[in-house]
Amino acid sequence: MDCGTCSGGRFEVGRQLPHFFVAPNWRINIADQLQDSIEKHLERLGYELVDYERAGSKSRPILRLRIDKVGAEEGQGITVDDCRIVSRSLEESLDEGSDVGERYVLEVSSPGVERPLVRPRDFERFAGKEIAVQSRSVIHGGSKRVAGYLVGLEKQDGSEQIRLKLESGEEVLVPREAKTKVNLVFRWGESK
């Protein structure tokens, strides 16, 4: 049994995952099932899953979770104690599974001041806030990155579009694609 360590607001616990978690041909479906299971577990604890990432190797998978409190107001961030509570509870839940195989690392952290916007509810919740959108392809004015104030998320021609109001007052639509990263912008030194 590994002990967790806490550093930089991240609590890490080494544990075992079921062997089927890393089977190549099942990887996507199992990952989706695992994410759904984690999300439901967090909701029972009063937290929401902000972002989920799988990294590492087949022999040492890493699960990175960014969490927030359900319905948290600005300034009511996640504490190290929240990360510890979630880590310990998820550890117990993951360990209850049968066929425990490869070791894994569980990292639980806050979403940070430049929180990623991942789900449609994030775009509703943070409407009016300054955000940055970054893509692998050009998205506006010859740039792969654009910042502005979030107006909302819209459906056009069967795809989702992020509507931004730029500093100039111009409104632009940016396609929301799988490789597009969207996050809040935090201005250091400015009071809110």
Residue frames relative to the residue before (quaternion, step in Angstrom):
aa qw qx qy qz dx dy dz
M 1.0000 0.0000 0.0000 0.0000 0.00 0.00 0.00
D 0.2678 -0.7742 0.5578 0.1329 3.56 -0.64 1.15
C 0.3507 -0.7063 0.5693 0.2325 3.55 -1.17 0.59
G 0.4738 -0.6686 0.4963 0.2865 3.56 -1.16 0.58
T 0.1684 -0.7496 0.6256 0.1357 3.51 -1.27 0.38
C 0.2204 -0.7742 0.5792 0.1286 3.54 -1.08 0.63
S 0.1873 0.7642 -0.6026 0.1335 3.55 -0.83 0.98
G 0.8545 0.0929 -0.0800 0.5047 3.54 -0.97 0.84
G 0.6927 -0.4887 0.2875 0.4458 3.59 1.02 0.73
R 0.6526 0.4684 -0.3162 0.5047 3.60 1.25 0.19
F 0.1826 -0.7779 0.5959 0.0800 3.55 -0.83 1.00
E 0.0928 -0.8203 0.5641 0.0167 3.57 -0.61 1.12
V 0.0345 -0.7845 0.6192 -0.0072 3.53 -0.94 0.91
G 0.2663 -0.7558 0.5750 0.1651 3.60 -0.76 0.99
R 0.0934 0.7938 -0.5894 0.1173 3.56 -0.80 1.02
Q 0.5323 -0.6080 0.4892 0.3281 3.53 -1.35 -0.08
L 0.1950 -0.7462 0.6221 0.1349 3.57 -1.18 0.62
P 0.6076 -0.5251 0.4208 0.4219 3.60 -1.14 0.42
H 0.5854 -0.6250 0.3820 0.3475 3.59 -0.98 0.83
F 0.6373 0.5477 -0.3483 0.4154 3.60 1.04 -0.61
F 0.4788 0.6857 -0.4274 0.3434 3.60 1.25 -0.27
V 0.7823 0.3374 -0.1685 0.4958 3.58 0.98 -0.78
A 0.4022 0.7007 -0.4975 0.3156 3.62 1.19 0.16
P 0.5061 -0.7142 0.3844 0.2934 3.62 -0.53 1.15
N 0.7365 0.4304 -0.2678 0.4479 3.62 0.76 -0.91
W 0.6932 0.4243 -0.2756 0.5133 3.62 1.21 -0.22
R 0.3903 0.7921 -0.4296 0.1886 3.56 1.26 -0.34
I 0.7058 0.4656 -0.2903 0.4480 3.62 0.73 -0.98
N 0.6920 0.4713 -0.2942 0.4610 3.61 0.78 -0.95
I 0.6586 0.4950 -0.3112 0.4736 3.57 0.94 -0.87
A 0.6290 0.5316 -0.3391 0.4548 3.60 0.99 -0.81
D 0.6523 0.5040 -0.3146 0.4707 3.58 0.95 -0.86
Q 0.6562 0.5021 -0.3068 0.4723 3.58 0.96 -0.87
L 0.6490 0.5117 -0.3157 0.4662 3.57 0.97 -0.83
Q 0.6490 0.5083 -0.3169 0.4690 3.60 0.93 -0.87
D 0.6482 0.5114 -0.3167 0.4668 3.60 0.93 -0.86
S 0.6531 0.5142 -0.3051 0.4646 3.56 0.97 -0.87
I 0.6521 0.5058 -0.3058 0.4747 3.59 0.95 -0.89
E 0.6522 0.5261 -0.3160 0.4450 3.57 0.92 -0.91
K 0.6622 0.4960 -0.3018 0.4737 3.60 0.92 -0.86
H 0.6332 0.5308 -0.3225 0.4619 3.56 1.01 -0.81
L 0.6570 0.5118 -0.3037 0.4628 3.59 0.94 -0.90
E 0.6367 0.5349 -0.3274 0.4487 3.59 0.97 -0.85
R 0.6361 0.5224 -0.3277 0.4638 3.60 1.02 -0.75
L 0.6904 0.4622 -0.2676 0.4879 3.58 1.15 -0.60
G 0.5518 -0.6249 0.3894 0.3917 3.61 1.27 -0.19
Y 0.6018 0.5232 -0.3612 0.4833 3.57 1.24 0.47
E 0.2548 -0.7347 0.5970 0.1973 3.54 -1.31 0.25
L 0.4402 -0.6615 0.5404 0.2767 3.53 -1.19 0.64
V 0.2369 -0.7825 0.5649 0.1115 3.56 -0.62 1.17
D 0.7941 -0.0790 0.1087 0.5927 3.55 0.87 -0.98
Y 0.1169 -0.7800 0.6143 0.0214 3.54 -1.13 0.78
E 0.0410 0.7973 -0.5992 0.0600 3.56 -0.83 0.99
R 0.1835 -0.7415 0.6346 0.1178 3.52 -1.11 0.79
A 0.0658 0.7851 -0.6103 0.0824 3.56 -0.87 0.98
G 0.5555 0.6265 -0.4369 0.3287 3.55 -1.24 -0.41
S 0.5661 -0.5840 0.4639 0.3511 3.51 -1.25 -0.52
K 0.7106 -0.4313 0.3343 0.4441 3.53 -1.32 0.09
S 0.7277 0.4256 -0.2402 0.4812 3.57 0.98 -0.83
R 0.7924 0.1450 -0.0781 0.5874 3.61 1.20 -0.37
P 0.0456 -0.8287 0.5578 0.0105 3.63 0.42 1.19
I 0.2129 -0.7504 0.6134 0.1235 3.55 -1.19 0.65
L 0.1384 -0.7590 0.6329 0.0654 3.58 -0.90 0.98
R 0.0725 -0.7971 0.5995 0.0068 3.58 -0.60 1.17
L 0.0460 -0.7976 0.6009 -0.0253 3.54 -0.71 1.15
R 0.1160 -0.7177 0.6792 0.1004 3.53 -1.12 0.78
I 0.0832 -0.8229 0.5619 -0.0134 3.52 -0.74 1.10
D 0.0854 -0.7517 0.6481 0.0873 3.52 -1.36 0.28
K 0.5431 -0.5762 0.4815 0.3758 3.55 -1.28 0.25
V 0.5292 -0.6220 0.4656 0.3410 3.57 -0.98 0.80
G 0.8544 0.0964 -0.0998 0.5007 3.57 -0.84 1.04
A 0.3080 0.7768 -0.5019 0.2231 3.60 1.20 0.37
E 0.3678 -0.6998 0.5739 0.2138 3.54 -1.07 0.84
E 0.6643 -0.4856 0.3768 0.4253 3.55 -1.27 0.38
G 0.7798 0.3049 -0.2466 0.4880 3.56 -0.91 0.94
Q 0.6388 0.4736 -0.3312 0.5079 3.60 1.27 -0.12
G 0.0335 0.8711 -0.4877 0.0463 3.54 0.61 1.14
I 0.6268 -0.5070 0.4488 0.3856 3.46 -1.44 0.07
T 0.2567 -0.7656 0.5741 0.1357 3.55 -0.98 0.89
V 0.6675 -0.4566 0.3861 0.4437 3.55 -1.31 0.13
D 0.6204 0.5393 -0.3431 0.4545 3.61 1.06 -0.69
D 0.6182 0.5274 -0.3445 0.4700 3.61 1.02 -0.74
C 0.6540 0.5088 -0.3081 0.4675 3.59 0.95 -0.88
R 0.6431 0.5199 -0.3161 0.4650 3.58 1.00 -0.81
I 0.6499 0.5216 -0.3139 0.4550 3.59 0.89 -0.94
V 0.6854 0.4767 -0.2805 0.4736 3.57 0.86 -0.99
S 0.6466 0.5275 -0.3259 0.4443 3.60 0.90 -0.88
R 0.6863 0.4863 -0.2865 0.4587 3.58 0.81 -0.98
S 0.6760 0.4919 -0.2967 0.4616 3.56 0.92 -0.87
L 0.6660 0.4831 -0.3029 0.4809 3.59 0.94 -0.84
E 0.5885 0.5750 -0.3551 0.4438 3.56 1.06 -0.76
E 0.6698 0.4883 -0.2959 0.4747 3.59 0.87 -0.95
S 0.6634 0.5125 -0.2997 0.4554 3.57 0.94 -0.90
L 0.6843 0.4774 -0.2859 0.4713 3.59 0.89 -0.89
D 0.6714 0.5097 -0.2947 0.4501 3.58 1.04 -0.75
E 0.5856 0.5916 -0.3690 0.4134 3.59 1.20 -0.42
G 0.5342 0.6397 -0.3985 0.3828 3.59 1.22 -0.44
S 0.4589 -0.6761 0.4989 0.2886 3.56 -1.13 0.60
D 0.7916 0.3301 -0.2332 0.4583 3.56 -1.35 0.17
V 0.1124 0.8154 -0.5571 0.1099 3.59 0.87 0.90
G 0.0692 -0.8236 0.5629 -0.0115 3.55 -0.83 1.06
E 0.8651 0.0932 -0.0180 0.4925 3.53 -0.57 -1.25
R 0.5182 -0.6260 0.4930 0.3106 3.56 -1.22 0.62
Y 0.0870 -0.7888 0.6059 0.0561 3.55 -1.13 0.63
V 0.3111 -0.6971 0.6071 0.2208 3.54 -1.36 0.23
L 0.1644 -0.7717 0.6106 0.0679 3.54 -0.90 1.00
E 0.0448 -0.7884 0.6135 -0.0059 3.59 -0.71 1.10
V 0.0395 -0.7907 0.6105 -0.0224 3.55 -0.72 1.10
S 0.1097 0.8020 -0.5777 0.1051 3.58 -0.77 1.02
S 0.6029 -0.5184 0.4487 0.4081 3.53 -1.35 0.10
P 0.5890 -0.5753 0.4116 0.3908 3.60 -1.19 0.27
G 0.4534 -0.6991 0.4438 0.3297 3.59 1.22 -0.30
V 0.6600 -0.5279 0.3622 0.3932 3.56 -1.28 0.25
E 0.7161 0.3274 -0.2307 0.5716 3.58 1.21 -0.41
R 0.0905 -0.8637 0.4958 -0.0060 3.49 0.84 1.21
P 0.4055 -0.6905 0.5316 0.2760 3.60 -0.94 0.79
L 0.2664 -0.7152 0.6194 0.1838 3.57 -1.15 0.65
V 0.0481 -0.8476 0.5260 -0.0510 3.53 -0.40 1.27
R 0.7950 0.2877 -0.1235 0.5195 3.56 0.84 -0.99
P 0.6590 -0.5131 0.3557 0.4194 3.60 -1.14 0.46
R 0.6261 0.5471 -0.3474 0.4336 3.62 1.02 -0.71
D 0.5900 0.5666 -0.3659 0.4439 3.61 1.15 -0.57
F 0.6697 0.5037 -0.2965 0.4581 3.58 1.00 -0.84
E 0.6240 0.5051 -0.3318 0.4953 3.59 1.16 -0.55
R 0.6860 0.5218 -0.2773 0.4245 3.54 0.83 -1.06
F 0.7961 0.3157 -0.1463 0.4952 3.58 0.93 -0.88
A 0.2487 0.7631 -0.5470 0.2378 3.59 1.16 0.54
G 0.7656 0.3211 -0.2671 0.4893 3.57 -0.93 0.94
K 0.6202 0.5347 -0.3429 0.4604 3.59 1.24 -0.26
E 0.5270 -0.6159 0.4785 0.3376 3.54 -1.22 0.50
I 0.0043 -0.7988 0.6006 -0.0351 3.55 -0.89 1.00
A 0.2552 -0.7118 0.6246 0.1949 3.54 -1.38 0.24
V 0.1449 -0.7626 0.6271 0.0647 3.53 -1.03 0.88
Q 0.0243 -0.7975 0.6023 -0.0247 3.55 -0.82 1.03
S 0.0413 -0.8021 0.5950 -0.0306 3.54 -0.96 0.95
R 0.5590 -0.5878 0.4577 0.3640 3.56 -1.28 0.24
S 0.7309 0.3339 -0.2168 0.5543 3.57 1.24 -0.39
V 0.6519 -0.5037 0.3871 0.4140 3.58 -1.27 0.35
I 0.1374 -0.8294 0.5394 0.0464 3.59 -0.81 1.01
H 0.7983 -0.1036 0.0614 0.5901 3.62 1.12 -0.48
G 0.8691 0.0592 -0.0532 0.4882 3.54 -1.01 0.88
G 0.6845 -0.4969 0.2858 0.4504 3.58 1.07 0.67
S 0.6320 0.5412 -0.3222 0.4515 3.59 1.28 0.09
K 0.4078 -0.6924 0.5429 0.2440 3.54 -1.23 0.56
R 0.7290 0.2996 -0.1988 0.5824 3.58 1.34 -0.04
V 0.0305 0.7789 -0.6254 0.0359 3.54 -1.00 0.86
A 0.1410 -0.7803 0.6056 0.0679 3.57 -1.06 0.79
G 0.2232 0.7542 -0.5951 0.1647 3.52 -1.14 0.69
Y 0.6090 -0.5424 0.4203 0.3979 3.55 -1.28 -0.23
L 0.4637 -0.7105 0.4683 0.2468 3.52 -0.82 1.08
V 0.2144 -0.7551 0.6101 0.1079 3.55 -0.77 1.09
G 0.6993 -0.4216 0.2720 0.5092 3.56 0.97 -0.85
L 0.4825 -0.6115 0.5404 0.3181 3.48 -1.43 -0.12
E 0.0553 -0.8188 0.5710 -0.0208 3.58 -0.74 1.07
K 0.3312 -0.6924 0.5955 0.2371 3.53 -1.27 0.45
Q 0.0900 0.7714 -0.6231 0.0921 3.55 -0.86 1.03
D 0.8491 -0.0201 -0.0307 0.5269 3.53 -0.85 1.04
G 0.7285 -0.4680 0.2363 0.4410 3.58 0.95 0.88
S 0.7142 0.3725 -0.2725 0.5262 3.62 1.20 0.11
E 0.5026 -0.6450 0.4868 0.3072 3.53 -1.24 0.48
Q 0.1109 -0.7763 0.6201 0.0244 3.53 -1.08 0.90
I 0.3025 -0.7235 0.5928 0.1832 3.55 -1.02 0.85
R 0.1963 -0.7745 0.5920 0.1056 3.58 -0.71 1.08
L 0.0579 -0.7985 0.5983 -0.0326 3.54 -0.77 1.19
K 0.2282 -0.7166 0.6358 0.1738 3.53 -1.19 0.61
L 0.3031 -0.7791 0.5283 0.1487 3.55 -0.57 1.20
E 0.7029 -0.4499 0.3398 0.4336 3.59 -1.29 0.26
S 0.6571 0.5291 -0.3002 0.4451 3.58 1.07 -0.74
G 0.5513 -0.6022 0.3946 0.4216 3.58 1.28 -0.31
E 0.5202 0.6304 -0.4068 0.4080 3.57 1.28 -0.28
E 0.2422 -0.7439 0.6031 0.1557 3.56 -1.08 0.76
V 0.0670 -0.7958 0.6018 0.0061 3.55 -0.95 0.94
L 0.3063 -0.7105 0.6019 0.1979 3.51 -1.29 0.52
V 0.0987 -0.7792 0.6183 0.0275 3.54 -0.91 0.98
P 0.4392 -0.6944 0.4926 0.2869 3.61 -0.74 0.97
R 0.2773 -0.7366 0.5935 0.1679 3.55 -0.99 0.88
E 0.0260 0.8102 -0.5780 0.0935 3.52 -0.31 1.32
A 0.7258 -0.4517 0.3067 0.4184 3.55 -1.32 0.27
K 0.7492 0.3963 -0.2173 0.4841 3.60 0.98 -0.80
T 0.5096 0.6418 -0.4227 0.3870 3.60 1.26 0.05
K 0.1718 -0.7740 0.6031 0.0877 3.57 -0.87 0.98
V 0.0519 -0.7876 0.6139 -0.0108 3.54 -0.91 0.98
N 0.1193 0.7958 -0.5875 0.0853 3.58 -0.89 0.89
L 0.5825 -0.5436 0.4662 0.3845 3.53 -1.31 0.39
V 0.3150 -0.7123 0.5913 0.2091 3.55 -1.23 0.53
F 0.1365 -0.7757 0.6131 0.0621 3.55 -0.86 1.00
R 0.2287 -0.7701 0.5853 0.1102 3.56 -0.78 1.08
W 0.3244 -0.7690 0.5240 0.1699 3.55 -0.35 1.29
G 0.8001 0.2800 -0.2245 0.4807 3.56 -0.95 0.90
E 0.6328 0.4929 -0.3470 0.4861 3.59 1.24 -0.13
S 0.3557 -0.7138 0.5531 0.2408 3.57 -0.98 0.77
K 0.4124 -0.7230 0.5082 0.2210 3.54 -1.10 0.73
